[in-house]
Amino acid sequence: MSDAMPVTRALFDEVMVPNYNPAAIIPVRGEGSRVWDQDNREYIDFAGGIAVSCLGHCHPAMVNALTEQANKLWHLSNVLTNEPALRLAKKLTDATFAERVYYANSGAEANEAALKLARRYALDTYGEQKQEIIAFHKGFHGRTFFTVTVGGQAAYSDGFGPKPGGVQHVEFNNLESLAAVMSDKTCAVMIEPLQGEGGVVPGTKEFLKGVRELCDKHNAVLIFDEVQSGFGRTGTLYAYEQTGITPDILTTAKALGGGFPIGAMLTTAEIAAHLKPGTHGSTYGGNPLGCAVAEAVMAVVNTKEVLDGVKEREQWFRAALEKINEKYDVFAEIRGQGLLLGAALNDKYKGKAREFLVAGAEAGVMVLVAGMDVIRFTPSLVIPETDIAQGMARFEEAVAKVVAANS
Ligand SMILES: *Cc1c(COP(=O)(O)O)cnc(C)c1O
């Protein structure tokens, strides 16, 4: 295959496993919150690579960190440690409740580590009858077989043979439904403080506080999956900071690397002690390139200026969406926190979220969906006000088109 061969969307269907159905365009270049496709057509990016590109595309802080590290040292494996990994772990533990860090390459891997650690901690501390894991309907925790089984959509975990056992699901934001199944056999509760894939649904403060109390009552480990809600997305470094409670284990990925694949599990020294040498691992986890980039991302994101800026941008997004809604009456509700926002469609447009996404792309703005009824916005945390205004003008065009097509 020569470099001159044309690369088209059609090639995807010839050479790729068909588990995705990507859009017709192929982006080739990005800068800040703008992306250009093969025909040099420009898009404003309100999707951020699914809540990943927290500093937009090719932010100089990330490019510099990656280039500098690329000329020093790429990879060692876990037989050796490295400076960026240790520096980043120090910064993550200084900035959070956590005292220990385990590195992974993705959100699913960070969650896999969290679940295995919770099981091992319970086994060592309380015995083998304590192994029930409780999670929530519509929760999402990744696609490994354990994490997808803990996720709350059976459709994603069905059809692959016997599932890992000891996993139960209850209703999100419903404390009674959790209390009804919790017992001293409960090993862990895994929860997104703000459900992302499940429709951008915030856990209420009272609910999350109740979850913490039930975990304490039954000596169960509370795992916060902050893969999507974390790393500045909600206006604090992690969303748990705004809940008044603290988890025992927290997982982080997506925005952590700003586009470089890296994930991490954070926990206390007491719980971490149960992942003894040989119990778990990863060849690439904590590699110098990823950790150097994450360090650079954190230096920008974990500042008052950027975190306050997230809350300010949330207001700009909400105002623009409310204004569109006044004119076209398509949303039942704008919800979420910081720059993880969902526009839930009203009854007339229920099930049609994808139509808005497709019309958006045609109008030159990239948005996401969260299920069939919610349009999701997860832009760069530093997206300029002018890009928001221009992107929203394009999104309004898209909304007008969908409204016209449905009237
Ligand atoms: C995206 C996501 C994951 C999975 O992360 P991957 O990097 O795709 O493995 C897990 N949990 C939540 C809450 C997510 O949003």
The ligand as an SDF file (V2000), in Angstrom:
LIG
                    3D

 15 15  0  0  0  0  0  0  0  0999 V2000
  -15.4490    6.7730   28.6100 C   0  0  0  0  0  0  0  0  0  0  0  0
  -15.7480    6.2180   29.9330 C   0  0  0  0  0  0  0  0  0  0  0  0
  -15.1510    5.0160   30.3800 C   0  0  0  0  0  0  0  0  0  0  0  0
  -14.2860    4.1570   29.4800 C   0  0  0  0  0  0  0  0  0  0  0  0
  -13.1100    4.7890   29.1350 O   0  0  0  0  0  0  0  0  0  0  0  0
  -12.2240    4.1760   27.9290 P   0  0  0  0  0  0  0  0  0  0  0  0
  -11.0010    5.0490   27.9140 O   0  0  0  0  0  0  0  0  0  0  0  0
  -13.0540    4.2630   26.7010 O   0  0  0  0  0  0  0  0  0  0  0  0
  -11.9150    2.7670   28.2850 O   0  0  0  0  0  0  0  0  0  0  0  0
  -15.4040    4.6020   31.6760 C   0  0  0  0  0  0  0  0  0  0  0  0
  -16.2040    5.3100   32.4890 N   0  0  0  0  0  0  0  0  0  0  0  0
  -16.7990    6.4620   32.0910 C   0  0  0  0  0  0  0  0  0  0  0  0
  -17.6410    7.2170   33.0630 C   0  0  0  0  0  0  0  0  0  0  0  0
  -16.6040    6.9350   30.7980 C   0  0  0  0  0  0  0  0  0  0  0  0
  -17.2210    8.0700   30.3990 O   0  0  0  0  0  0  0  0  0  0  0  0
  1  2  1  0
  2  3  1  0
  2 14  2  0
  3  4  1  0
  3 10  2  0
  4  5  1  0
  5  6  1  0
  6  7  2  0
  6  8  1  0
  6  9  1  0
 10 11  1  0
 11 12  2  0
 12 13  1  0
 12 14  1  0
 14 15  1  0
M  END
$$$$
